[in-house]
Each structure stands twice: as structure tokens, then as C-alpha cells.
Amino acid sequence: MANKADNDQMGAYTEAVQSGLYAKQTGLVGKYDNVRRYWEDEITRDFIRPHLQELMNYKRSSMQRIRIMDIGCGSADGYELLAGIRQRDPDLQDSQINLLTPDMLGVYCGVDLNEDLLHQAASYYGHHPKLEFRQADFTQGLPLDKDERSYDLYFASYGTWSHHNQDETAVRLLADIARRTDEYAIIVCDWLGRYSYEWQTLWTNDLTENRNMDYVVSYIYEKEEREARRDELQHLTLRLMCRQEIDAIVGAASKEAGTEIKPLRFFDRSILTGRHMDTADYNPHAQPLRQAVNVLHESNVRADLNSLLVNYVPKAGFDFINDYFEHLQMCWNTLVEYTGMLLKEYDHEKEEISTNIRPIPASYPEVLRRMMERMRRVVENTGWLGIGLPRENVIEPQLGYALRHLVTTLQQGQGCAHGLVGVFEVKKG
């Protein structure tokens, strides 16, 4: 029997468990899974980086620091994403690699309607002297006080702009930003893509149909619990968007503001790896590809490469979208299968790949050939390591990065992914 002294010490373990920080961490499930951290955040950072760099150069030239408003900040995930943008692909020798250095940040203002999320954000960053949070409904216009200085970067992430269920509110917010801009500002808007394979059943050629989807927050639970909780799951009404619709909204906002809101870039994020690929709530043909990619980036866990193979099922009447996904599937599967052959043909005794691997055809797309060659070099140069599970901890994560680069390069910014992101600028004078 434990004595009283032992019982008194048990409180320390109880406190640790109740904190939530004593739980086993995994990147296979949850909001911050591996795809979120190693794919979605990094893809967004890569596309935003040149525009943030230009904005910061402009601010430096006028001896000013950057002011950021995160519209729909949630738990301040936007701050974490922006703070993690790197200056470039860094060399091994670099120690300072972040673009948004502390001395260049003037203020970050996170805005959200949900009080619980704001409390969570404050619990994370309430101590930070340059971060502030306020409660406001951005569908009612720009939450900027009359005498408040304008911001330089208006940033939104992870489908935030899809909360504009009526286009009029999106037009009003963009027009407000344009009117309040002093000289120069960058705006980053993030919608749900209309033609994501996750919700193929909602695809339509008539853009007056299926404008808003009944979005079920079911992905936060694993399959068994998801099915058990089906009747109590939370629903959101979220706007689906494609490029044509965004162009109309931006054009209307420019006209209303009397100032041009210029599109700089569009990109599709989370192609074939959106959260509802795993739930198949909106497409019975969806495969759990997000889970398969999560495994690629999970330490000490060996992936079944067959689970990564895509079997795209086309939808009649959408030739352009079908052609895109067919091409992407062929490139994706070719890279996965080639990596599998490299692993199979690696000779551990000779520490080399056998000559059974045929040359990469010159007819393949250039990005596919580069990623195939990269995977060959990865297998050749790490297969001999032995210690530390080189397949699980080196080769498979590199396959994940190669697949990420493949889909990022082949994306077209048309709304064929979970997220469709637009980067815009307002320039006066």
C-alpha cells in the first residue's frame, strides 16, 4: 500500500494529465496533423513569401514597420503561419531564416467573432506586447476604428472568406480595405475551392447553384467516433468559390471603392489531401489520402505506398476539371510507384540500386522527372544508413515533400483544391 507521502506526490501527475500536455502527441489526426504542418502551412508560406518580401522592402524604404490584421484569426494560427515564412530556401549555414523578424513587426491584430477562440489565442500570445486580439464580425465590414491607422497586410487563412455567404459582404469588406489603405497594402483571401475532389457531388456548371455548402466538422474525430457522433456534429454554411466568381467580387469591390484591387496570384492548396478526402462525406469515391500522406511524415512509422495511389473517378460534363485531375493522378502515381521500385531494387550489400530500374522517360513532365530523380538520389544516399530507420524517417518524408512539390507546381489556382487563395494589392499614389 502506498504511504501518505507517495499519495501527496501523485498530485503532480494528476496536474500534468489535466493540462493536456502529458498526452501522447501524433501528427496522424487532429487540427495540427502532419498535412497541416508540412503541406498546407508550407504551401501557403511559399506562395505568400515574395509578396510579403516586397511589402517589407517597401516599408523599410520609408522607415516603417509592418502592421498586420488577421481577419478570422481563430487561435492566432495566422500569426504562426506568417512568423514561419522563410527569407528563401536557406543554406545549411544560415541561422536566421525567418522573413518577418521581430524588429520589423509593428503590430499584429487578430480579429474573430468566436469568443472561445479569442480566449485561446490570448492564452497563447497574451504576453506578447505586439499582438492584440479583438472580437468583431468581419462580414459587417472592416473592423477598424475611425481614427485607427490602416494596416499593411490583411491576412486570412483556411477558408475564412467562405464565411461570406453573400457576395455583397465580401465586396464591402474588400472595398473598405481599399478605401482605408493609405498608400500600399497586400490582401490575402482564402476560400473553399468549388471544384475540390472532396465534394465532387457539389460540382456545378451553373455558378448560381451550390454557392454555399453545408460543411460538417466531422474530420476532427476518427472514423468510429465520427459515425457515433453523426447526429451531434457541428455544421457550417460556407461559400464555394472559383476564379470566375472571385474576379467578379474583386471587380465590384474596386468599383465601389474607386480604387483598383489588383490580383497578384491565385493558388490551390490541399489538392487531393483536404480533410474531407478521409471522411468521404461529400464524395463516395474519395480515398483517405490525407491519412496516407500523414503517415509519410510520421516518425518511426512505415507507410504502405499502395495507400497513396490515386484512383480518380471523373464526373461527366466537367472535361477541363477531369483532364486536370487525370494528369495529376498519373504524375502522382508514377512518382509513388517509382519510389516503390527504388526501395525494392535497393541492394543493401552493394549499397546501390540495381540496374533493373529503367531510365526516366524524357516525355514525362519536367517537374515529375525532377522529383523522380530526387527520390533516386535520396534512396541511393540514405539507404545504407541502417541506424534510425532511414526509410521511415528520411526516405518517406522526402517522398512527401516531392509529392507536395509536384502538386504545388501543377496547381492552376482555379478552385480545384480544399483551399483557393488569392493575393491582391492596393496601390495608391
Secondary structure by P-SEA (a helix, b strand, c coil): cccaaaaaaaaaaaaaaaaccccccccccccccccccccaaaaaaaaaaaaaaaaaaaaaaacbbbbbbbcccccaaaaaaaaaccccccccccccccccccccccbbbbbbccaaaaaaaaaaccccccbbbbbccccccccccccbbbbcccccccccccccccaaaaaaaaaaaaaaccccbbbbbbbcccccccccccccccccccccccccccccccaaaaaaacccbbbbbbbbbcaaaaaaaaaaaaaaaccccccccccccccccccccccccccccccaaaaaaaaaacccccccccccccccccccccaaaaaaaaaaaaaaaaaaaaaaaaaaaccccccccccccccccccccaaaaaaaaaaaaaaaacccccccccccccaaaaaaaaaaaaaaaaccccccccbbbbbbbbbcc
